[in-house]
Amino acid sequence: MLLFLANPITGTINSVKITRNSDGNYSSKHLEDLLVSEDPWFRPVNMEFGPDGSLYIADWYNKIVSHNEVPTTHPERDKSHGRIWRIRHVTQKKKRNSRFQNDEN
């Protein structure tokens, strides 16, 4: 079994192979990451496969890495922005981007 794990601390989508051993226990092996972002604010927090077979990633998109590094009242905590990414196979059709709100900035 292959799992994809959203890692908001490292800004990556990890690939992990899970194997059931003959004794009934499980073992895991970290494979090459599916995605490594160079964007320092990339914070993948959730992923789902859509009905089109694409992998959709919810990106928290925040300068702050985790809850514990600064107080919740810190002015650089962004509580209103985020991004949704779509990873598709090269054989899948491209889709037009949707706008969920009217940004005036």
N, C-alpha and C positions, 0 to 999 in steps of 0.2 A: 504494500500500500504506500502511496506517495502522498504526503501532506504538504501544504503550503501554509506557512505561519507568518502573520504580519508582525513585524518587529519595529515598533515605533522608537525604541531607544537607538538602534543602529541605522534606521532608515532603510531597511531591507525587507524583502520577501524571501524567507528562508524555505529551502526544500529539504524535507526530511523523509527518509525511507524507513518505514516501520515493517519489521519482519516478525512473524510468530515463530518462535523456536519449537523444536520437537518436544521440549519439556513443558510447553504451555506458556512459558514466559515470553515477553516481547523484547526486542532490541531495536535500537534506532541508530541511524547513520545520517549525519548532516552532509547533504550533497551540495553541489554548487548552487549558490543562491539564484533564484529565478530573476530577482531584480535587486540592483544596488543603485540607490539614488545618490547623485552628487549634490542634490538640493539639501542644504542643511536644515530646512524646515519641514521636510517630508516626514510625516508621522503616520504610517499606515496602521489603522486601528481595527479594520474589519474587511473581510473579503467574502464575496459570494459569486458562484457561477450563475450567469444569467441564462434565460431560455435559449439564447442564441449561441451558447457554448463559450462565450467570452468570460473572462475573469474580471469582475468589477472590484475596485479597491477604494475604500473610504479613507481619505487622507485628512487627518486632523489639521495639518498645515499650520504649525505653530513653532515659534522660536524656542519656547520652553520645552525641554525634553521630557520631563516627568513631573509628577505632582509634588514631589518632595524637595526639588531643588530651590524653589522660591515660594513665598507665600501666595495663597490663592488670590490675594488682592494686588499682586504685582502688576504694574501698568503694562508690561509687555505680554501679558497673557491675552491671547486673542480668542474671544469666545463667539465670534460671529463669522469666521471664514472657514472654509474647508474645500476640498476638491474630491471629485470622483474620477478615477482613472479606469480605462477599459483596456484590457490586454486581449488581443484577438490573434488567431492564427492567420498567417499571411494569405490563406485561401478564403478567409471570410471577407465579406463585403465591408467597405468602410461605411460608417454612419455619420450623419451630420451631427454636430454638437448641439445639445439642447441648452436653452437658457432657463434656469429655474427662477430667476428674479431679474429685475431690471436694475442693473448697476449704473448709477449716475456718476460715479467717481472715475 
